[in-house]
Structure formats: structure tokens, C-alpha cells
Amino acid sequence: MVECFADADNTCPLSSACRLKVALADAAQAFYASLDDITLESLVCDNHDLMRILQPVACGAQQTAVAS
């Protein structure tokens, strides 16, 4: 994403004073924390559109494209 994330090849002269790396790390942590309460069950159960897409096609049935 940005050079400062490459520890070995970081030649950015702003590294010692830049707060972007910390801000992006905090944002990433907040993103992952927001997923903590989400379960696979909550994403799949009662998701009728998903079940329709994943439903196996019966033998001999013609498959049709699903529009998004």
C-alpha cells in the first residue's frame, strides 16, 4: 500500500514522524474487531438469495445465469 509497510526496503524520509502507518493499523484493527460478532450462521441462515444461488441443479435441468 505504502512504502513504510515494507520494513526492509523503507527509504521514506517521513517514517519517523509519519502517523499514517499507525492510523492504518488502527483502522485495520477496528475493521477486524467489527467482524468479531459476525458468525457464519448469521451470514448463511435465512439468506434465501444465497441458498437459491448455491442450490444444486437437478440432473437434466437447464442451468440459467443469475443476475446480480
C-alpha positions in Angstrom: 0.0 0.0 0.0 2.7 2.5 1.1 6.4 2.1 1.3 6.5 2.4 5.1 4.9 -1.1 5.4 8.0 -2.6 3.9 10.3 -2.8 6.8 13.3 -4.0 4.8 13.1 -1.5 1.9 11.6 1.5 3.6 13.5 4.6 2.5 10.8 7.1 3.2 12.3 10.1 4.9 9.0 10.8 6.7 8.9 7.4 8.5 10.0 8.6 11.9 7.3 11.4 12.0 4.5 9.9 9.9 1.3 8.9 11.7 -0.2 7.2 8.6 1.1 3.7 9.5 -0.4 3.9 13.0 -3.7 5.3 11.7 -4.0 2.5 9.1 -3.1 -0.2 11.7 -5.8 1.2 14.0 -8.3 1.2 11.1 -7.5 -2.4 10.2 -7.8 -3.4 13.9 -11.2 -1.7 14.1 -12.3 -3.5 10.9 -11.4 -6.9 12.2 -13.0 -6.1 15.6 -16.2 -5.3 13.8 -16.3 -8.8 12.4 -15.9 -10.4 15.8 -19.7 -10.6 16.4 -20.5 -11.9 12.9 -20.9 -15.7 12.6 -21.1 -17.9 9.6 -24.6 -18.8 10.7 -25.7 -15.2 10.7 -24.4 -14.8 7.1 -25.9 -18.0 5.8 -29.1 -18.9 7.7 -32.3 -17.3 6.4 -30.4 -15.9 3.4 -32.8 -17.1 0.8 -31.0 -15.4 -2.1 -27.7 -17.1 -1.2 -29.5 -20.5 -0.9 -31.0 -20.0 -4.3 -27.6 -19.4 -5.8 -26.0 -22.3 -4.1 -28.8 -24.7 -4.6 -27.6 -27.7 -6.7 -29.2 -28.0 -10.2 -31.2 -31.2 -10.7 -29.9 -33.6 -13.3 -31.2 -32.8 -16.7 -32.3 -29.3 -15.7 -31.1 -26.4 -17.8 -28.9 -24.0 -15.9 -29.7 -20.3 -16.2 -27.5 -17.3 -15.3 -28.3 -15.5 -12.1 -28.4 -11.7 -12.5 -26.8 -9.8 -9.7 
